[in-house]
């Protein structure tokens, strides 16, 4: 993404990540066996991390923004094939919003140095953003607008432990995969050469 202009290549690869986010949100609907101890193996955080590392902080965040906007205007691309403005009031909407920060932070860190250690650190920082934003907004939703008796802050976090374990594991995989892709393919593409010029 040179300056403020996007090339056809940028648009195509950005659209690919919009599609991957939609698939990642509903992977257990497509393949119900993909769950661990009853925890659905969603891949949104995984793909948001890859969007940031592979596309860079700007294009990666833009791609995730397109995904969020499409979902909010009604495209059934959020989890359980949901979409629409009503999603804003869902207790898990904070996680959807967090993907913007996931892509930006992961991408910004990865841009500093193209190494496996930095990529893994970038991916883990993305997970941290995912949970800091997602869990805090989940807690707020459960206590202020969803209804019922609400939950404690400790319960909000403890209910996410299995998901966190899954996402930390996938973040390490994302970092290693992105670095492998960097060495074998990305460094020869216009995505990297444009930034180097």
Buried (B, 14 or more C-beta within 10 A) or exposed (E): BEEEEBEEEBBEBBEBBBEBBBBBBBBBEEEEEEBEEEBBBBBBBBBBBBBBBBBBBBBBBBBBBBBBEBBBEEBBBBBEEBBEEEBEEBBEBBBBBBBBBBBBBBBBBBBEEBEBEBBBBBBBBBBBBBBEBBBBBBBBBBBEEBEEEBBEEEEBBEBBEEBBEBBBEBBBBBBBBBBEBBEEEBEEEBBBEBEEE
